Amino acid sequence: MQGDEERVSIGFPPNSRPTLSQVKAAYRKKVWESHPDLFPLYEKPGAESKFKLISEVHLLADCTGLSERPILWF
């Protein structure tokens, strides 16, 4: 996944430079919107894949260790 795709998946414009706190806030919002337990059984597979994607983006942001500086994905 490329940087623009990651930013868009959690709700930022493609060329934005969010800080870690902004990423965390967006992650929490997207997790709440896509958590598989909130969907009926027939929609769970799609919700699970979206949830995993959002979790992967958050993990990448945490691994950068950039604290409050803008996050740059490569």
N, C-alpha and C positions, 0 to 999 in steps of 0.2 A: 504494500500500500504506500502510495506517495504522500507527501506532506499535505498537499491541497485536499486530497481525498479524506485524510484524517481530520483535518479542520472542518470540512463540510459535514462529515459524519456526526460531529457533535454540535453543529449549528453555527459555525463561524464562516465568514466569507472566505473564498479560496486563498487570497493573498494576505490574510490578516496575520497578526503576530500577537496572539493572546499570551498573557502571563500565566503562570502556573495556577494562581488562584482563580483566574477566569476559566481555565480548563477544568478545574475541579468543580466549579459551580455549574458549568455546562454539562459535565459528566453526571452530576447528581440529578439534574433536570432530565437528561436523556434516559438515565437508568429508571427513573420513576415512570417515564412515558412508555418504556419498552420492557419492563420487567415481565418475564414469562408468567409469573403467578397472577398477574392482573388480567390475563387474557383467557377466553374460553378455550377448551381443549383443542378445538379444530384450528385455532390460530397460534397455538403454542410453538410449533416448529419455526415459524417465521419470526416470532418474537424472540425465541432463543438465539437464532442466528444474529439478529440485530443486537441483542444484548451482549453477545460474545464480541462482536465487532466494536461496540462502544467500550467494553472492558479492555480490549486490546489497545485501543487508542489511549485510554487512561493509563495503562501500564507503560506505554511508550513515553508518555509525558512524565511519569514518575521516574523513569530510568534516566531521563536527561539530567536531572539534578540541577535544574536551573533556578530554583527558588522563585523569585519574583521577576526575573528577567524575562523578556519575550522568548517564547518557545519557537525554535526553528527546526522544523523537520526536514530531513534531506531525502 
